[in-house]
Amino acid sequence: MNQTLKFTLIIILSFTCTLIAQDEEEYEIIDSDDCVECHDESEMGTLIRDDLDASTHEGIECLDCHIYYDTDPHTEEAENFVTGCEGCRDCHDEASDEYQAHGRSEKGDCTGIPTCADCHGTHNVYSSDMVESMVNPGNLGSTCGECHENLDLVNRYDILVDHPLEVYNSSVHGRATGEGNEKAASCDDCHSSGGTSHEIYPPNNPKSSIFHLNIPETCGKCHEEAAKDYHEGVHGKLAARGMANAPVCTDCHGEHGIIAPDDPLSPVSSHRVAAATCEPCHESTILNERLGTKRGEVSSYVDSYHGLKSMAGDVLVANCESCHGAHRILPSTDSTSTIHATNLATTCGECHPGMSDELASITIHGSINEDTRAPLAILIEKIYIILIGVTIGGMLLHTILDYLKQLRLQMKEPSIRRMRGLEVVQHMALLVSFFTLVVSGFSLRFNDSWIAAFFFGWEGGFEFRGILHRYAAVVMIITSVWHMVFLFTKRGKQFLKDMKPAWKDIQQVWEMILYFFDFRNNEPSFGRFAYGEKLEYWAGVWGNMVMIATGLVLWFDNFFIQALSKAWIDVSLVIHYWEAWLATLAILIWHLYNTIFRPSVGPMNTSWLTGNMPRQMFEHEHSGTEPDPDINP
């Protein structure tokens, strides 16, 4: 080796030794005893050493977990190191290998993925069978809830399950774990996969324990007998074939909020199981077409004796489960099925002792297109329908003819003109448009009602309803404008003057109350318009303006939502709906009574048809005024 090379090596070695010497001066090697000088308390305010001595990590040194922190000051690697899992790996390498994902979050790809410390604690790590442990079944819900009840995390990662811990705590599982029952199902009993709590996958992962078709196996870990019956039944067989929408445990019992079957709120309680659990599937058109089954069997049960008694709260009457079973549900063609022809007498006999095979064979419910009753019962029903049609139809016809006769007799009596021809037309336009708006408007809000079905339950009826409602609104607007123009005429000015509220109206209200309770013998003497007519008129004017204004906002919603704001649409919708109720009820209860059903005006006040009012009726109701030749020619 030449002298130049030796000299170069000496220089490099000297420089390296200098750097090492400098590092030794800047970084001092420390041990666990030195850590407590700065880190004597945990984040919980307790002494770290006390927490460690009471935990499963008793005797473990600080640097066994907090690697890279062995110098004072700490090295740059320590400052950049994220505590939580890396320090655990040296001792728990198997668990570390298992923990690669948590739900949809994968290790290394998601900063929000829980660390070991998030679930097990930091210095206070206890065995899961200890009540102090964060992963003890009694505490696991709260541990998971730290993240799953955190709105920021839920929104950030689009977790769509709403308040799972809150719902779980109200369930049979949550209440049991809260009472210290360690055998009750906690979060990891259902969500952990592969036999370990460290493998938690999202429900769309076939490896997940909560993957739809894996749920029976998950629940079966605790409910072995129920799972065995389920797999033997038709639902379990469909799930075994991989049918995506085959019903599994959670479809009937719920997920986090499972409550006991004897709780009236449970979807499998005796009086809810038909409508809440069985009907959604068995009345599905798509599902029935796929399986070749019939619709209407569940709905026909609801209308049967058993169904009506069950809906009324009778917990002893037969429901779906009583006859078909709860989990081992088999078709009637299976010889072991509870509804097989040879087993029906035994099944029915549980409620009806001494049941014969012949009586048990009578179908208690069928499809909506199939009448399973005895032929004689069907014949008698048809006879009754004809009998009712003829009898009640004849009575109705007789009543109508008699009413029309009484109406014609009344119209022949001496009369006083209350409205002229165009005024009658004006009133008629208002009447027709009002009731058209009522029927077409409420048919939108209550589209499942019999009224909506009667008027618009035909093909294209819904679209026609909207068109009719708008045309009727236009007629009402035109009629309202017409009436405003009328008020500027000679008759209109007199009408407005006579309709003006006065102190005498309040006095007549009091006199009418005295008359109601027999403190006076006669009604007060009203003028051209009684206080009730004035009240109804001015309320109608106000209601008309409100309905027209809000109706236009709803009709031209695109314009108003851009010109103003969505709040105007919301407010208009509320006012339009409730003002419609107010106006409708006022007309039905007040106006129709005073013009048709009040005994003193029977059979009706005919002025809305002819403009004339019977003189006797006029003198009875308006004795405080005389017919004016100009007003009542």
C-alpha positions in Angstrom: 0.0 0.0 0.0 1.5 3.3 -1.0 1.9 6.2 1.3 -0.8 8.3 -0.3 -3.5 5.6 0.2 -2.5 5.1 3.8 -2.7 8.8 4.5 -6.1 9.0 2.9 -7.4 6.1 5.1 -6.0 7.7 8.2 -7.8 11.0 7.4 -11.2 9.2 6.8 -10.8 7.2 10.0 -10.0 10.2 12.0 -12.9 12.1 10.6 -15.3 9.2 11.4 -14.0 9.0 15.0 -14.5 12.7 15.4 -18.1 12.4 14.3 -18.7 9.5 16.7 -17.2 11.5 19.4 -19.4 14.4 18.6 -22.6 12.2 18.6 -21.6 10.7 22.0 -21.4 14.2 23.3 -24.8 15.3 21.8 -26.8 12.1 22.5 -26.8 10.3 25.8 -27.9 6.7 26.1 -30.8 6.4 28.6 -32.8 3.5 30.2 -36.3 3.1 31.5 -35.6 4.7 34.9 -34.6 7.9 33.2 -37.9 8.1 31.3 -40.0 8.9 34.4 -38.1 12.1 35.0 -40.0 13.6 32.1 -42.9 11.2 31.6 -44.2 10.4 35.1 -47.9 10.8 34.3 -50.0 9.3 31.6 -52.7 11.1 29.6 -55.2 9.9 32.1 -53.4 11.7 34.9 -52.3 8.4 36.6 -48.7 7.4 37.2 -47.3 5.5 34.3 -45.3 3.1 36.4 -48.4 2.3 38.5 -50.4 1.6 35.3 -47.6 -0.7 34.0 -47.3 -2.6 37.3 -51.1 -3.3 37.3 -51.2 -4.2 33.6 -50.2 -7.3 31.7 -47.0 -5.5 30.7 -45.7 -5.6 34.3 -41.9 -5.8 34.2 -41.6 -4.6 30.6 -39.2 -1.7 30.0 -40.2 1.5 28.3 -37.8 1.0 25.5 -39.3 -2.4 24.7 -42.3 -0.6 23.3 -41.0 2.9 22.6 -38.2 1.9 20.2 -35.9 4.7 18.8 -36.4 6.6 22.1 -33.2 5.3 23.8 -31.3 8.6 23.7 -31.6 12.0 25.3 -32.5 14.0 23.4 -34.5 11.6 21.2 -33.2 10.9 17.7 -34.8 12.2 14.5 -36.1 8.7 13.8 -37.9 8.7 17.2 -39.5 12.1 16.4 -40.8 10.8 13.1 -42.0 7.5 14.5 -45.8 7.1 15.0 -46.4 5.3 18.3 -49.0 2.6 18.6 -48.3 -0.5 16.6 -44.6 -0.7 15.6 -43.5 -1.2 19.2 -46.1 -4.0 19.7 -44.9 -6.0 16.8 -41.8 -7.4 18.4 -43.8 -9.3 21.0 -47.1 -9.7 19.1 -46.0 -10.6 15.6 -48.9 -13.0 14.9 -51.5 -10.4 15.9 -49.6 -7.8 13.9 -49.7 -9.9 10.8 -53.4 -10.5 11.3 -54.1 -6.8 11.6 -53.9 -5.6 8.1 -57.2 -3.8 7.8 -60.1 -2.5 9.8 -63.4 -2.2 7.9 -62.7 -0.4 4.7 -59.5 1.1 6.1 -56.3 -0.7 5.1 -53.0 -0.5 7.0 -50.7 2.0 5.4 -53.4 3.5 3.2 -55.6 5.2 5.9 -54.4 7.5 8.5 -57.5 7.0 10.6 -57.1 3.2 11.0 -57.1 2.4 14.7 -53.8 1.5 16.4 -53.2 -1.1 19.0 -53.4 1.5 21.7 -56.7 2.8 20.5 -58.3 -0.5 21.3 -56.1 -2.0 24.0 -54.9 1.1 25.8 -51.4 2.6 26.3 -49.8 1.8 29.7 -53.0 0.3 31.2 -53.2 -2.8 28.9 -55.2 -5.6 30.6 -56.2 -9.1 29.6 -59.6 -9.2 27.9 -61.1 -11.2 30.8 -60.4 -8.4 33.3 -63.2 -6.0 33.9 -60.7 -3.1 33.6 -59.7 -4.0 30.1 -60.8 -1.8 27.2 -61.5 -5.0 25.2 -63.5 -6.7 27.9 -66.9 -7.5 26.5 -68.5 -5.1 29.0 -66.3 -2.2 27.8 -65.9 -3.1 24.2 -68.9 -1.1 23.0 -67.5 2.0 24.6 -64.1 1.3 23.1 -65.5 0.9 19.6 -67.8 3.8 20.1 -64.9 6.2 20.6 -64.6 6.1 16.8 -68.0 4.9 15.6 -69.9 7.5 17.6 -67.4 10.2 16.5 -69.3 12.3 14.0 -66.1 13.7 12.4 -64.8 10.2 11.7 -68.2 8.9 10.6 -68.6 11.7 8.1 -65.0 11.6 6.9 -65.1 7.9 6.1 -68.8 7.8 5.0 -69.9 5.3 7.7 -73.6 5.0 7.1 -74.6 3.2 10.2 -76.2 5.7 12.5 -75.2 5.7 16.2 -74.4 1.9 16.4 -73.3 2.0 20.0 -76.5 3.8 21.1 -78.7 1.4 19.3 -76.6 -1.6 20.5 -76.8 -0.5 24.2 -80.6 -0.7 23.9 -80.6 -4.2 22.5 -80.7 -7.5 24.3 -77.0 -8.0 23.6 -76.1 -4.5 24.8 -78.1 -4.8 28.0 -76.7 -8.2 28.8 -73.1 -7.1 28.4 -73.9 -4.0 30.4 -75.1 -6.3 33.2 -71.7 -8.1 33.1 -72.7 -11.1 31.1 -69.4 -11.9 29.3 -71.2 -14.5 27.1 -73.4 -12.0 25.5 -72.5 -10.8 22.0 -70.3 -7.8 21.9 -68.8 -6.0 18.9 -66.0 -8.4 18.1 -68.2 -11.5 18.4 -70.1 -10.4 15.3 -67.5 -8.3 13.4 -64.3 -10.3 13.8 -63.4 -12.7 11.0 -61.1 -15.7 10.8 -61.5 -16.4 14.5 -59.6 -13.3 15.6 -60.6 -9.8 16.6 -57.8 -8.3 14.5 -59.5 -9.3 11.2 -62.4 -6.9 10.7 -63.7 -6.5 7.1 -66.5 -4.5 5.6 -69.8 -6.2 4.9 -69.1 -6.3 1.1 -66.1 -8.5 1.6 -66.9 -12.2 1.3 -64.3 -12.9 4.1 -66.3 -10.6 6.5 -68.3 -12.2 9.2 -71.1 -9.7 8.5 -71.1 -10.4 4.7 -74.8 -11.1 4.0 -74.4 -14.9 3.3 -72.0 -15.3 6.3 -74.4 -13.8 8.9 -76.1 -17.2 9.7 -72.7 -18.7 10.6 -71.8 -15.6 12.7 -75.0 -15.7 14.7 -74.8 -19.5 14.8 -71.7 -19.3 17.0 -74.0 -18.5 19.9 -77.4 -19.6 18.6 -76.5 -23.1 17.4 -80.0 -24.6 17.5 -81.5 -21.7 15.7 -78.8 -21.8 13.0 -79.2 -25.5 12.6 -83.0 -25.1 12.0 -82.3 -22.1 9.7 -80.0 -24.1 7.5 -82.5 -26.9 7.2 -85.2 -24.5 6.2 -86.0 -23.0 2.8 -84.4 -19.7 3.7 -81.1 -21.3 4.7 -81.1 -23.4 1.5 -81.5 -20.3 -0.6 -78.6 -18.7 1.2 -76.5 -21.8 0.8 -77.1 -21.5 -3.0 -75.7 -18.0 -2.9 -79.0 -16.2 -3.5 -78.1 -12.6 -2.7 -81.5 -11.5 -1.3 -82.1 -14.7 0.7 -83.3 -13.7 4.2 -80.7 -14.1 6.9 -80.9 -13.4 10.7 -80.5 -9.7 10.5 -83.3 -9.3 7.9 -85.8 -10.6 10.5 -84.3 -9.6 13.9 -82.4 -6.5 13.0 -78.7 -5.7 13.4 -77.4 -3.6 16.3 -80.8 -3.0 17.8 -82.0 -6.6 18.3 -84.7 -6.8 20.9 -86.5 -9.8 22.4 -89.4 -11.4 20.5 -91.8 -10.8 23.4 -91.2 -7.0 23.1 -94.1 -5.4 21.2 -91.6 -3.3 19.3 -89.7 -6.3 17.9 -90.2 -7.0 14.2 -90.6 -10.7 15.1 -93.1 -10.1 17.9 -96.4 -12.0 17.6 -98.5 -9.1 16.3 -95.8 -7.5 14.1 -94.1 -10.5 12.5 -96.6 -10.8 9.6 -96.6 -7.1 8.5 -93.1 -6.1 9.6 -91.1 -9.2 8.7 -92.8 -11.6 6.4 -94.8 -9.3 4.2 -91.9 -7.2 2.8 -90.5 -10.3 1.1 -93.5 -12.4 0.4 -95.4 -9.5 -1.1 -92.5 -8.5 -3.4 -93.5 -8.8 -7.0 -89.9 -9.3 -8.2 -89.1 -12.0 -5.6 -92.4 -13.9 -6.3 -91.8 -13.8 -10.0 -88.3 -15.1 -9.5 -89.3 -18.0 -7.2 -92.6 -18.7 -8.9 -94.6 -18.1 -5.8 -97.8 -16.2 -5.3 -98.4 -12.7 -3.9 -101.2 -11.9 -1.5 -100.8 -14.8 1.0 -99.4 -12.6 3.8 -101.8 -9.7 3.1 -104.7 -12.2 3.1 -103.5 -13.4 6.5 -103.6 -9.9 7.8 -107.3 -9.6 6.8 -108.1 -13.0 8.3 -109.5 -13.7 11.8 -106.0 -14.6 13.1 -104.4 -11.5 11.5 -107.1 -9.1 12.8 -106.8 -10.5 16.3 -103.0 -10.3 16.1 -103.1 -6.7 14.9 -105.5 -5.9 17.8 -102.7 -7.0 20.2 -103.7 -10.6 21.0 -100.4 -12.3 21.7 -101.9 -15.8 21.8 -103.6 -15.9 18.4 -101.7 -17.8 15.6 -99.2 -15.8 13.5 -96.8 -16.8 10.7 -94.4 -18.4 13.1 -97.1 -20.4 14.9 -97.8 -22.4 11.7 -94.7 -22.2 9.6 -92.1 -22.2 12.4 -89.5 -19.6 13.3 -86.2 -20.8 11.7 -86.9 -24.2 10.2 -89.4 -23.0 7.6 -90.2 -25.6 4.9 -92.7 -25.6 2.0 -95.9 -27.5 2.3 -94.6 -30.2 -0.1 -91.9 -31.3 2.4 -93.2 -34.2 4.5 -91.4 -32.8 7.6 -93.0 -29.4 7.2 -95.4 -28.2 9.9 -97.8 -27.3 7.1 -97.6 -30.6 5.2 -101.0 -32.1 4.7 -100.2 -35.0 7.1 -99.0 -32.6 9.9 -101.6 -29.8 9.7 -103.9 -31.4 12.3 -101.0 -31.5 14.8 -100.0 -27.9 14.0 -103.5 -26.5 14.3 -104.1 -28.7 17.3 -101.6 -26.8 19.4 -104.2 -24.1 19.6 -107.3 -26.0 18.7 -107.3 -29.4 20.5 -109.1 -32.2 18.8 -108.5 -30.7 15.3 -109.5 -33.2 12.5 -107.5 -33.7 9.3 -110.5 -32.5 7.3 -110.9 -29.3 9.2 -107.2 -28.6 9.3 -107.1 -28.9 5.5 -109.2 -25.8 5.0 -106.9 -23.0 3.8 -107.0 -20.0 6.1 -105.2 -17.7 3.7 -104.4 -17.6 0.0 -103.3 -15.3 -2.7 -105.3 -12.2 -3.6 -106.4 -13.8 -6.9 -107.5 -17.1 -5.3 -110.7 -17.6 -3.3 -110.1 -20.6 -1.1 -113.5 -20.5 0.7 -116.2 -23.1 0.4 -118.4 -22.8 -2.7 -121.5 -22.3 -0.5 -119.9 -19.4 1.3 -119.0 -17.8 -2.0 -122.6 -18.2 -3.2 -124.1 -16.8 -0.1 -121.8 -13.8 -0.3 -122.9 -13.1 -3.9 -126.5 -13.3 -2.8 -125.9 -10.8 0.0 -124.2 -8.4 -2.4 -127.2 -8.6 -4.8 -129.6 -8.2 -1.8 -127.7 -5.2 -0.5 -127.6 -3.6 -4.0 -131.3 -4.0 -4.6 -132.5 -3.1 -1.0 -130.2 -0.2 -0.2 -130.2 1.0 -3.8 -134.1 1.1 -3.7 -133.9 3.0 -0.4 -131.4 5.5 -1.8 -133.5 6.1 -4.9 -136.6 6.6 -2.8 -134.7 9.1 -0.5 -133.4 11.0 -3.5 -136.9 11.2 -5.2 -138.5 12.4 -1.9 -135.7 15.0 -1.4 -136.2 16.4 -4.9 -139.9 16.5 -4.4 -139.5 18.5 -1.2 -137.1 20.8 -3.0 -139.5 21.4 -5.8 -142.3 22.2 -3.4 -140.1 24.7 -1.6 -139.2 26.4 -4.8 -142.9 26.9 -5.6 -143.4 28.9 -2.4 -143.3 32.7 -2.4 -139.6 33.7 -2.4 -137.3 36.7 -2.0 -134.4 37.2 -4.5 -131.0 37.2 -2.8 -128.7 37.0 -5.9 -129.1 37.9 -9.5 -128.2 35.7 -12.4 -124.5 36.6 -12.8 -124.1 36.5 -9.0 -125.4 33.0 -9.0 -123.0 32.0 -11.8 -120.2 33.7 -9.8 -121.1 31.7 -6.7 -121.3 28.5 -8.7 -117.9 29.0 -10.3 -116.4 29.5 -6.8 -118.2 26.4 -5.5 -117.1 24.1 -8.3 -113.5 25.3 -8.4 -113.3 25.1 -4.6 -114.4 21.5 -4.3 -112.3 20.5 -7.4 -109.3 22.0 -5.7 -110.1 20.2 -2.5 -110.4 16.8 -4.1 -107.5 17.1 -6.5 -105.2 18.7 -3.8 -105.8 16.3 -1.0 -105.5 13.4 -3.5 -101.9 14.4 -4.0 -101.1 14.5 -0.2 -103.1 11.4 0.5 -102.5 9.5 -2.7 -103.1 6.1 -1.0 -106.6 7.1 0.2 -109.8 5.6 -1.2 -110.8 9.1 -2.4 -107.6 9.4 -4.5 -108.2 5.9 -5.9 -111.8 6.6 -6.7 -111.2 9.8 -8.6 -107.7 9.3 -10.0 -107.0 5.6 -9.6 -106.9 4.9 -13.4 -104.1 4.9 -15.8 -102.9 8.5 -16.3 -105.1 9.7 -13.4 -102.2 11.1 -11.4 -101.1 13.3 -14.3 -104.7 14.4 -14.9 -105.1 15.3 -11.2 -102.2 17.9 -11.5 -103.7 19.4 -14.7 -107.2 19.5 -13.1 -105.9 21.2 -10.0 -104.2 24.0 -12.0 -107.3 24.6 -14.2 -109.5 24.8 -11.2 -107.0 27.3 -9.6 -107.3 29.4 -12.8 -111.1 29.4 -12.5 -110.9 30.4 -8.9 -108.5 33.3 -9.7 -110.7 34.5 -12.5 -113.8 34.3 -10.2 -112.0 36.2 -7.5 -111.0 39.0 -9.9 -114.6 39.0 -11.2 -115.9 39.5 -7.6 -113.5 42.3 -7.0 -114.8 44.1 -10.1 -118.4 43.4 -8.9 -117.6 45.3 -5.6 -117.2 48.5 -7.6 -120.7 48.3 -9.1 -123.8 49.8 -7.4 -125.0 46.5 -6.1 -121.4 45.5 -5.1 -121.0 48.7 -3.0 -124.2 48.0 -1.2 -123.2 44.4 -0.7 -119.9 45.5 0.8 -121.7 48.0 3.0 -124.1 45.4 4.3 -121.2 42.9 4.8 -119.2 45.4 7.0 -118.8 44.1 10.6 -120.5 46.2 13.2 -120.9 46.3 17.0 -124.4 44.9 16.6 -122.9 41.6 15.4 -121.1 41.1 18.7 -124.3 41.8 20.5 -126.1 39.2 18.4 -123.5 36.6 19.1 -124.3 37.0 22.8 -128.0 37.0 22.2 -127.6 33.7 20.2 -125.7 32.1 23.1 -128.6 33.0 25.4 -131.0 31.5 22.9 -128.9 28.3 22.8 -129.2 27.8 26.5 -132.9 28.8 26.7 -132.4 32.2 28.3 -134.4 33.8 25.5 -137.2 32.4 23.4 -136.3 33.7 19.9 -133.2 34.1 17.8 -131.9 37.7 17.4 -133.2 39.7 14.5 -130.5 39.6 11.8 -130.2 42.1 9.0 -129.4 41.3 5.4 -126.3 39.3 6.6 -126.0 37.6 9.9 -122.8 37.6 11.9 -122.0 34.1 10.7 -122.3 35.1 7.0 -120.0 38.1 7.6 -117.5 36.0 9.4 -117.5 33.4 6.7 -117.2 36.0 3.9 -114.2 37.8 5.3 -112.5 34.6 6.3 -113.0 33.4 2.7 -111.6 36.6 1.3 -108.5 36.2 3.4 -108.2 32.5 2.7 -108.6 33.0 -1.0 -105.7 35.5 -1.1 -103.5 33.2 0.9 -104.3 30.1 -1.2 -103.8 32.0 -4.5 -100.4 33.5 -3.4 -99.0 30.3 -2.0 -100.4 28.3 -4.9 -98.6 30.5 -7.4 -95.3 30.1 -5.5 -95.7 26.3 -5.6 -96.8 26.3 -9.3 -93.8 28.3 -10.4 -91.4 27.0 -7.9 -88.4 27.0 -10.2 -88.8 30.8 -10.6 -89.4 31.6 -7.0 -86.6 29.3 -5.6 -84.1 31.2 -7.8 -85.6 34.7 -7.3 -86.0 34.2 -3.5 -84.9 31.0 -1.7 -86.0 27.5 -0.8 -87.4 28.8 2.4 -90.2 30.5 0.5 -91.2 27.1 -1.1 -91.2 25.4 2.3 -93.3 28.1 4.0 -95.7 28.3 1.1 -96.2 24.5 1.2 -97.0 24.5 4.9 -99.4 27.5 4.6 -101.1 26.1 1.5 -101.7 22.7 3.1 -103.0 23.9 6.4 -105.0 26.8 5.0 -106.7 24.1 2.7 -107.6 22.1 5.8 -109.0 25.3 7.5 -111.1 26.3 4.5 -112.4 22.8 3.8 -113.5 22.1 7.4 -115.1 25.5 7.6 -117.2 24.9 4.5 -118.1 21.4 5.5 -119.0 22.1 9.1 -120.2 25.7 9.0 -121.4 26.6 5.5 -123.1 23.4 4.5 -124.9 23.2 7.9 -126.3 26.7 7.6 -127.4 26.3 4.0 -128.6 22.7 3.9 -128.6 20.7 7.1 -130.0 23.2 9.6 -133.6 22.2 10.3 -135.0 25.7 9.7 -133.6 25.8 6.1 -134.6 22.2 5.1 -134.4 20.8 2.5 -131.9 23.7 1.6 -131.5 27.3 0.9 -132.1 27.3 -2.8 -130.6 30.7 -3.5 -127.4 29.1 -4.7 -129.4 27.5 -7.5 -132.0 30.0 -8.5 -130.9 33.1 -6.6 -134.3 33.0 -4.7 -134.8 32.3 -1.0 -138.2 31.2 0.4 -139.9 34.1 2.0 -140.7 32.1 5.1 -137.0 31.3 5.5 -136.1 34.9 4.8 -138.4 36.2 7.5 -137.1 33.6 10.0 -133.4 34.4 9.4 -133.5 38.1 8.4 -136.4 39.5 10.3 -134.4 42.6 11.1 -134.6 43.9 7.6 -137.2 44.4 4.8 -136.6 43.3 1.3 -135.1 46.2 -0.6 -136.5 46.7 -4.1 -133.0 47.4 -5.3 -131.3 44.6 -3.5 -134.1 42.1 -3.7 -136.2 43.0 -6.7 
